[in-house]
């Protein structure tokens, strides 16, 4: 059964005790906590000692782990049954910095699943693109995602003769960084070919209108949007950070560029445009994602670890 409690913040104790009631009344044995929610999960174990806590760590700034706070997590770690990390750097960090036993932590691939991909998007149906290539970047408006780099690269790309359109999809958190970025979008010299569609709960229908997926990030774990690009059959341009080079097999399945390099990103965008216009060969990326980063494979690994936790091992 699905229960939505609408947690307001980390100090929402009313919701905390509602969650505690759900756990007790449904005899829940394992709680799978993502990111900072592990604090609540570990506190819940204080009220329900039989509860097994599994932490799913998908910390985004995996290129900057030396600056990641670890004091609270070190205190909580002995109470966890298992840790899933979304990349190998986080797996090593959990062992070396948090003291999690090696047999209780592993790298688990993210996975993606596109739903309702056949549904039309009225906003896109109204636009006239002709033979132009549509680039898309699915990323929330946060500094780590480096949209500023992408906007500069798009300007360079268009000035060099590129004819594509750029579509941005992601949450605007309303902070100073996001406000400044929205301002740059509205005043961009190529704003007629630049579209910000805001947050979209389901990206599947949008991706059927796109040909190239972009990730200009400064730091990543294993981004789900990259896998969504693959499932949608898009050509990919991405920065060589986190697990991205591994997923793209060092450029076999997409164009890799250094982070914070708008000139290199612009060149890759132009090359991706030409590839899309001249060939239908999608480099086999879709088949690669389906084989290596499938929902079935990830769920099988998760269930195996749940069974181990419940068994007390």
Secondary structure in CASP SS format (residue, H / E / C, confidence):
PFRMAT SS
TARGET T0000
AUTHOR 0000-0000-0000
METHOD secondary structure of the structure
MODEL  1
X C 1.00
X C 1.00
X C 1.00
X C 1.00
X C 1.00
X C 1.00
X C 1.00
X C 1.00
X C 1.00
X C 1.00
X C 1.00
X C 1.00
X H 1.00
X H 1.00
X H 1.00
X H 1.00
X H 1.00
X H 1.00
X H 1.00
X H 1.00
X H 1.00
X H 1.00
X H 1.00
X H 1.00
X H 1.00
X C 1.00
X C 1.00
X C 1.00
X C 1.00
X E 1.00
X E 1.00
X E 1.00
X E 1.00
X E 1.00
X H 1.00
X H 1.00
X H 1.00
X H 1.00
X H 1.00
X H 1.00
X H 1.00
X H 1.00
X H 1.00
X H 1.00
X H 1.00
X H 1.00
X H 1.00
X C 1.00
X C 1.00
X C 1.00
X C 1.00
X E 1.00
X E 1.00
X E 1.00
X E 1.00
X E 1.00
X E 1.00
X C 1.00
X C 1.00
X C 1.00
X C 1.00
X H 1.00
X H 1.00
X H 1.00
X H 1.00
X H 1.00
X H 1.00
X C 1.00
X C 1.00
X C 1.00
X H 1.00
X H 1.00
X H 1.00
X H 1.00
X H 1.00
X H 1.00
X H 1.00
X C 1.00
X C 1.00
X E 1.00
X E 1.00
X E 1.00
X E 1.00
X E 1.00
X E 1.00
X C 1.00
X C 1.00
X H 1.00
X H 1.00
X H 1.00
X H 1.00
X H 1.00
X H 1.00
X H 1.00
X H 1.00
X H 1.00
X H 1.00
X H 1.00
X C 1.00
X C 1.00
X C 1.00
X H 1.00
X H 1.00
X H 1.00
X E 1.00
X E 1.00
X E 1.00
X C 1.00
X C 1.00
X C 1.00
X C 1.00
X C 1.00
X C 1.00
X C 1.00
X C 1.00
X C 1.00
X C 1.00
X C 1.00
X C 1.00
X C 1.00
X C 1.00
X H 1.00
X H 1.00
X H 1.00
X H 1.00
X C 1.00
X C 1.00
X C 1.00
X C 1.00
X C 1.00
X C 1.00
X C 1.00
X C 1.00
X E 1.00
X E 1.00
X E 1.00
X E 1.00
X E 1.00
X C 1.00
X C 1.00
X C 1.00
X C 1.00
X H 1.00
X H 1.00
X H 1.00
X C 1.00
X H 1.00
X H 1.00
X H 1.00
X H 1.00
X H 1.00
X H 1.00
X H 1.00
X H 1.00
X H 1.00
X H 1.00
X H 1.00
X H 1.00
X H 1.00
X C 1.00
X C 1.00
X C 1.00
X C 1.00
X C 1.00
X E 1.00
X E 1.00
X E 1.00
X E 1.00
X E 1.00
X C 1.00
X C 1.00
X C 1.00
X C 1.00
X C 1.00
X C 1.00
X H 1.00
X H 1.00
X H 1.00
X H 1.00
X H 1.00
X H 1.00
X H 1.00
X H 1.00
X H 1.00
X H 1.00
X H 1.00
X C 1.00
X C 1.00
X C 1.00
X C 1.00
X H 1.00
X H 1.00
X H 1.00
X E 1.00
X E 1.00
X E 1.00
X C 1.00
X C 1.00
X C 1.00
X C 1.00
X C 1.00
X C 1.00
X C 1.00
X H 1.00
X H 1.00
X H 1.00
X H 1.00
X C 1.00
X C 1.00
X C 1.00
X C 1.00
X E 1.00
X E 1.00
X E 1.00
X E 1.00
X C 1.00
X C 1.00
X C 1.00
X C 1.00
X C 1.00
X C 1.00
X C 1.00
X C 1.00
X H 1.00
X H 1.00
X H 1.00
X H 1.00
X H 1.00
X H 1.00
X H 1.00
X H 1.00
X C 1.00
X C 1.00
X C 1.00
X E 1.00
X E 1.00
X E 1.00
X E 1.00
X E 1.00
X C 1.00
X C 1.00
X C 1.00
X C 1.00
X H 1.00
X H 1.00
X H 1.00
X H 1.00
X C 1.00
X H 1.00
X H 1.00
X H 1.00
X C 1.00
X C 1.00
X C 1.00
X E 1.00
X E 1.00
X E 1.00
X C 1.00
X C 1.00
X C 1.00
X C 1.00
X H 1.00
X H 1.00
X H 1.00
X H 1.00
X H 1.00
X H 1.00
X H 1.00
X H 1.00
X H 1.00
X H 1.00
X H 1.00
X H 1.00
X H 1.00
X H 1.00
X H 1.00
X H 1.00
X H 1.00
X C 1.00
X C 1.00
X C 1.00
X C 1.00
X C 1.00
X C 1.00
X H 1.00
X H 1.00
X H 1.00
X H 1.00
X H 1.00
X H 1.00
X H 1.00
X H 1.00
X C 1.00
X C 1.00
X H 1.00
X H 1.00
X H 1.00
X H 1.00
X H 1.00
X H 1.00
X H 1.00
X H 1.00
X H 1.00
X H 1.00
X H 1.00
X H 1.00
X H 1.00
X H 1.00
X H 1.00
X H 1.00
X C 1.00
X C 1.00
X C 1.00
END
